[in-house]
Structure formats: C-alpha cells, structure tokens
C-alpha cells in the first residue's frame, strides 16, 4: 500500500524462530533422488523393474513419466528435471524414488540398472566458452551474455596513472536464507513444502505437469 508501512505477516514468527519451514514437517512418504555419478554421458537404458519390487518402494519416476515438458525454465530453458538422453553434470537427477524410509530407498538405488556411454567432458568454464570446446548443449555452452558499458574505457586507461591487468576468480556466493536446505546429504525431501514465492515456484512445475 503506497504511503504506509505494511509489516510482513510472517516477520515476527521468523524473528522468534517459531515459523515452520518445509524441513520441520514429516510425512509417511518420502522422496529420494537417484543421481548420476558421471559428469557427461549418453543414457542408453534406465531399468527400474528390480527396484520397483523392493518392499516399501511405492513409486519410481523417470523422465518418461513426466507428463509435460521435461525442461526447467530458469535463465535458459535447457535444464531437464530428470536426465533423459544425456547426462550433463555429476549429480544430475535421473530418477525419483518414493519410499517408506531412507534404508529402503538406498536398497532400491542399488537395484536400478543404468546403462550409459561415457562422453568427453569439459570441466573448466573458460575452456567451455571456446568455440572448439565440447558442447554441453547442442546450442552451445554460453547460456547468457551480458555487456555493460559506461564511459570511455580507452580514455580512462590512457589517463590512468597505474593500470593493473590480471585475471581474478572468486568462489560462488550464496544468499543467507533462513529456511534450512532439504538435502541433508541424503537426497531427502519432506512434503508438504511451503513456498515463499509461490508464483515463481509454480511456473516450472506447471510445465512439468501440464497444468494451466
């Protein structure tokens, strides 16, 4: 509302540590992620028949079970929810297992047969941007290119007393979220999930599930 300070409805609960996040809930069924152990490969076969027979496994979902579009709409719409034909990074999700508990899911993991062909990999971002590099995606390895220009850089260099040229690299930065991550190194997700930004979260999910 313009001209008035409206407090966030959940502010006091967050400050006092009373707000429940997704990891504070538990339910009878849990979702586990079967991930790739290689960084680049062509998938030939994902056989879940033996894993489905494990007592306590209720369902196993692979790319072929996604009713909608198997692509996440982030910066570029090129990241599958579940790897289908190509594995593009180590740890990429291949299957989702709905199981009674972690031990049962781990047993089912061992019974999933994955047949794949190892492909050459590119692990350096600078190398990946070269035209001669192995293509992670058919369209190329550069997802987004942004050019920022302000002032006359050539004039600034000529007039500068000292010019220092070097290459600098920094680590990844992460925001300071309040809610705990749901991975816990066991690929465990609890449901129901509370969404702080429901519209942003809904967009890719509606495409996966063929929702309006």
RAJOCOR-V677919 format. One record per pair of residues at least 24 apart in sequence whose C-alpha atoms are under 10 Angstrom apart, sorted by the first residue. I is the first residue (numbers start at 1). J is the second residue. D is the distance in whole Angstrom. If there is no record, write none. Layout:
BEGIN
i = (I & I)
j = (J & J)
d = (D & D)
END
This chain:
BEGIN
i = (14 & 14 & 15 & 17 & 19 & 20 & 20 & 21 & 21 & 21 & 21 & 21 & 21 & 21 & 21 & 21 & 21 & 22 & 22 & 22 & 22 & 22 & 22 & 22 & 22 & 22 & 22 & 22 & 23 & 23 & 23 & 23 & 23 & 23 & 23 & 23 & 23 & 23 & 23 & 23 & 23 & 24 & 24 & 24 & 24 & 24 & 24 & 24 & 25 & 25 & 25 & 25 & 25 & 26 & 26 & 26 & 26 & 27 & 27 & 27 & 27 & 28 & 28 & 28 & 28 & 28 & 29 & 29 & 29 & 29 & 29 & 29 & 29 & 29 & 29 & 29 & 30 & 30 & 30 & 30 & 30 & 30 & 30 & 30 & 30 & 30 & 30 & 30 & 30 & 30 & 31 & 31 & 31 & 31 & 31 & 31 & 31 & 31 & 31 & 31 & 31 & 31 & 31 & 31 & 31 & 32 & 32 & 32 & 32 & 32 & 32 & 32 & 32 & 32 & 32 & 32 & 32 & 32 & 32 & 32 & 32 & 32 & 32 & 33 & 33 & 33 & 33 & 33 & 33 & 33 & 33 & 33 & 33 & 33 & 33 & 33 & 33 & 33 & 33 & 33 & 33 & 33 & 34 & 34 & 34 & 34 & 34 & 34 & 34 & 34 & 34 & 34 & 34 & 34 & 34 & 34 & 34 & 34 & 34 & 34 & 35 & 35 & 35 & 35 & 35 & 35 & 35 & 35 & 35 & 35 & 35 & 35 & 35 & 36 & 36 & 36 & 36 & 36 & 36 & 36 & 36 & 36 & 36 & 36 & 37 & 37 & 37 & 37 & 37 & 37 & 38 & 38 & 38 & 38 & 38 & 38 & 38 & 38 & 38 & 38 & 39 & 39 & 39 & 39 & 39 & 39 & 39 & 39 & 39 & 39 & 39 & 39 & 39 & 40 & 40 & 40 & 40 & 40 & 40 & 40 & 40 & 40 & 40 & 40 & 40 & 40 & 40 & 41 & 41 & 41 & 41 & 41 & 41 & 41 & 41 & 41 & 41 & 41 & 41 & 41 & 42 & 42 & 42 & 42 & 42 & 42 & 42 & 42 & 42 & 42 & 42 & 43 & 43 & 43 & 43 & 43 & 43 & 43 & 43 & 43 & 43 & 43 & 44 & 44 & 44 & 44 & 44 & 44 & 44 & 45 & 45 & 45 & 45 & 45 & 45 & 46 & 46 & 46 & 46 & 46 & 46 & 46 & 46 & 47 & 47 & 47 & 47 & 47 & 48 & 48 & 48 & 48 & 48 & 48 & 48 & 49 & 49 & 49 & 50 & 50 & 50 & 50 & 50 & 50 & 51 & 51 & 51 & 51 & 51 & 51 & 51 & 51 & 51 & 51 & 51 & 52 & 52 & 52 & 52 & 52 & 53 & 53 & 54 & 54 & 54 & 54 & 54 & 54 & 55 & 55 & 55 & 55 & 55 & 55 & 56 & 56 & 56 & 56 & 56 & 56 & 56 & 56 & 57 & 57 & 57 & 57 & 57 & 57 & 57 & 57 & 57 & 58 & 58 & 58 & 58 & 59 & 59 & 59 & 59 & 60 & 60 & 60 & 60 & 60 & 60 & 60 & 61 & 61 & 61 & 61 & 61 & 62 & 62 & 62 & 62 & 62 & 63 & 63 & 63 & 63 & 65 & 65 & 66 & 66 & 66 & 66 & 67 & 67 & 67 & 67 & 67 & 68 & 68 & 68 & 68 & 68 & 68 & 68 & 69 & 69 & 69 & 69 & 69 & 69 & 69 & 70 & 70 & 70 & 70 & 70 & 71 & 71 & 71 & 71 & 72 & 72 & 72 & 72 & 72 & 73 & 73 & 73 & 73 & 74 & 74 & 75 & 75 & 76 & 76 & 76 & 77 & 77 & 78 & 78 & 78 & 78 & 79 & 80 & 81 & 81 & 81 & 85 & 86 & 86 & 86 & 86 & 86 & 87 & 87 & 87 & 87 & 87 & 88 & 88 & 88 & 88 & 88 & 88 & 89 & 89 & 89 & 89 & 96 & 101 & 102 & 102 & 102 & 105 & 106)
j = (178 & 179 & 178 & 178 & 179 & 179 & 194 & 178 & 179 & 180 & 181 & 182 & 192 & 193 & 194 & 195 & 196 & 179 & 180 & 181 & 182 & 189 & 190 & 191 & 192 & 193 & 194 & 195 & 179 & 180 & 181 & 182 & 183 & 184 & 188 & 189 & 190 & 191 & 192 & 193 & 194 & 179 & 180 & 182 & 190 & 191 & 192 & 193 & 190 & 191 & 192 & 193 & 194 & 189 & 190 & 191 & 192 & 100 & 190 & 191 & 192 & 99 & 100 & 101 & 190 & 191 & 56 & 57 & 58 & 98 & 99 & 100 & 101 & 189 & 190 & 191 & 57 & 58 & 97 & 98 & 99 & 100 & 101 & 102 & 105 & 187 & 188 & 189 & 190 & 191 & 59 & 60 & 96 & 97 & 98 & 99 & 100 & 101 & 102 & 105 & 187 & 188 & 189 & 190 & 191 & 60 & 93 & 95 & 96 & 97 & 98 & 99 & 101 & 102 & 105 & 106 & 109 & 183 & 186 & 187 & 188 & 189 & 190 & 60 & 61 & 82 & 91 & 92 & 93 & 94 & 95 & 96 & 97 & 98 & 105 & 106 & 109 & 183 & 186 & 187 & 188 & 189 & 60 & 61 & 62 & 82 & 91 & 92 & 93 & 94 & 95 & 96 & 97 & 105 & 106 & 108 & 109 & 110 & 112 & 187 & 82 & 83 & 87 & 89 & 90 & 91 & 92 & 93 & 94 & 95 & 96 & 109 & 187 & 83 & 87 & 88 & 89 & 90 & 91 & 92 & 93 & 94 & 95 & 114 & 87 & 89 & 90 & 91 & 92 & 93 & 87 & 88 & 89 & 90 & 91 & 92 & 116 & 118 & 119 & 121 & 86 & 87 & 88 & 89 & 90 & 91 & 92 & 118 & 119 & 120 & 121 & 122 & 123 & 86 & 87 & 88 & 89 & 90 & 92 & 116 & 117 & 118 & 119 & 120 & 121 & 122 & 136 & 85 & 86 & 87 & 88 & 89 & 90 & 115 & 116 & 117 & 118 & 119 & 120 & 121 & 83 & 84 & 85 & 86 & 87 & 88 & 115 & 116 & 117 & 118 & 119 & 83 & 84 & 85 & 86 & 87 & 94 & 114 & 115 & 116 & 117 & 118 & 84 & 85 & 86 & 114 & 115 & 116 & 117 & 84 & 85 & 113 & 114 & 115 & 116 & 84 & 94 & 95 & 112 & 113 & 114 & 115 & 116 & 111 & 112 & 113 & 114 & 115 & 95 & 108 & 109 & 111 & 112 & 113 & 114 & 111 & 112 & 113 & 108 & 109 & 110 & 111 & 112 & 113 & 97 & 104 & 105 & 106 & 107 & 108 & 109 & 110 & 111 & 112 & 113 & 97 & 99 & 108 & 111 & 112 & 108 & 111 & 99 & 104 & 105 & 107 & 108 & 111 & 99 & 100 & 104 & 105 & 107 & 108 & 98 & 99 & 100 & 101 & 103 & 104 & 105 & 108 & 97 & 98 & 99 & 100 & 101 & 104 & 105 & 107 & 108 & 97 & 98 & 99 & 100 & 96 & 97 & 98 & 99 & 95 & 96 & 97 & 98 & 99 & 108 & 112 & 94 & 95 & 96 & 97 & 98 & 93 & 94 & 95 & 96 & 97 & 93 & 94 & 95 & 96 & 95 & 209 & 207 & 208 & 209 & 210 & 207 & 208 & 209 & 210 & 211 & 205 & 206 & 207 & 208 & 209 & 210 & 211 & 204 & 205 & 206 & 207 & 208 & 209 & 210 & 204 & 205 & 207 & 208 & 209 & 204 & 205 & 207 & 208 & 203 & 204 & 205 & 207 & 208 & 203 & 204 & 205 & 207 & 203 & 204 & 143 & 144 & 142 & 143 & 144 & 143 & 204 & 137 & 138 & 139 & 143 & 137 & 208 & 204 & 205 & 208 & 116 & 116 & 117 & 119 & 136 & 137 & 116 & 117 & 118 & 119 & 136 & 119 & 121 & 122 & 135 & 136 & 137 & 121 & 122 & 123 & 136 & 187 & 188 & 186 & 187 & 188 & 188 & 186)
d = (8 & 10 & 10 & 10 & 9 & 9 & 9 & 9 & 6 & 8 & 10 & 10 & 10 & 8 & 6 & 9 & 10 & 8 & 8 & 9 & 8 & 9 & 7 & 7 & 7 & 5 & 6 & 8 & 8 & 7 & 8 & 6 & 9 & 10 & 10 & 8 & 6 & 8 & 9 & 8 & 9 & 10 & 9 & 10 & 8 & 10 & 10 & 10 & 7 & 7 & 7 & 8 & 10 & 9 & 6 & 7 & 8 & 10 & 7 & 7 & 8 & 9 & 7 & 9 & 9 & 9 & 10 & 10 & 9 & 7 & 6 & 5 & 8 & 10 & 8 & 8 & 10 & 10 & 8 & 6 & 6 & 6 & 7 & 8 & 9 & 10 & 7 & 6 & 6 & 7 & 10 & 9 & 7 & 6 & 5 & 7 & 9 & 9 & 9 & 9 & 8 & 6 & 5 & 7 & 8 & 9 & 10 & 8 & 6 & 5 & 6 & 8 & 9 & 8 & 7 & 9 & 9 & 9 & 8 & 5 & 5 & 7 & 10 & 10 & 10 & 10 & 9 & 9 & 6 & 8 & 6 & 5 & 6 & 9 & 9 & 10 & 9 & 10 & 9 & 6 & 8 & 9 & 10 & 10 & 10 & 10 & 8 & 8 & 6 & 6 & 5 & 6 & 7 & 9 & 9 & 9 & 7 & 10 & 9 & 8 & 9 & 9 & 10 & 10 & 8 & 5 & 5 & 4 & 5 & 7 & 9 & 9 & 9 & 9 & 7 & 9 & 8 & 6 & 5 & 5 & 6 & 7 & 9 & 9 & 10 & 9 & 5 & 6 & 8 & 10 & 8 & 9 & 7 & 5 & 7 & 9 & 10 & 8 & 9 & 10 & 10 & 7 & 6 & 4 & 4 & 8 & 8 & 9 & 9 & 9 & 7 & 9 & 9 & 7 & 5 & 5 & 6 & 7 & 10 & 10 & 9 & 6 & 5 & 7 & 6 & 9 & 8 & 9 & 6 & 5 & 7 & 9 & 10 & 10 & 6 & 5 & 4 & 5 & 8 & 9 & 10 & 9 & 6 & 5 & 6 & 9 & 9 & 5 & 5 & 7 & 7 & 8 & 7 & 5 & 6 & 7 & 10 & 8 & 6 & 4 & 7 & 9 & 9 & 7 & 9 & 8 & 5 & 5 & 7 & 10 & 9 & 8 & 6 & 5 & 7 & 9 & 9 & 9 & 7 & 6 & 5 & 7 & 9 & 9 & 6 & 5 & 6 & 8 & 9 & 9 & 9 & 7 & 5 & 7 & 9 & 8 & 8 & 9 & 8 & 10 & 9 & 6 & 7 & 8 & 9 & 10 & 9 & 10 & 8 & 5 & 7 & 8 & 5 & 6 & 9 & 9 & 10 & 7 & 9 & 9 & 9 & 9 & 9 & 7 & 9 & 8 & 6 & 9 & 9 & 9 & 8 & 10 & 10 & 9 & 9 & 6 & 5 & 8 & 10 & 6 & 8 & 9 & 7 & 6 & 4 & 6 & 9 & 7 & 7 & 10 & 8 & 8 & 6 & 6 & 8 & 8 & 6 & 5 & 7 & 7 & 6 & 5 & 6 & 9 & 9 & 10 & 9 & 5 & 5 & 7 & 8 & 9 & 6 & 5 & 7 & 9 & 10 & 7 & 7 & 9 & 10 & 10 & 10 & 6 & 7 & 9 & 9 & 6 & 5 & 6 & 10 & 9 & 8 & 6 & 4 & 5 & 5 & 8 & 9 & 9 & 9 & 6 & 5 & 8 & 7 & 9 & 10 & 8 & 6 & 9 & 8 & 10 & 8 & 7 & 9 & 6 & 8 & 8 & 8 & 8 & 6 & 9 & 9 & 10 & 8 & 7 & 8 & 10 & 6 & 8 & 9 & 10 & 8 & 10 & 10 & 9 & 10 & 10 & 9 & 10 & 8 & 9 & 9 & 9 & 9 & 9 & 9 & 9 & 10 & 9 & 9 & 9 & 10 & 9 & 10 & 10 & 6 & 8 & 9 & 10 & 9 & 9 & 10 & 9 & 8 & 9 & 8 & 10 & 9)
END
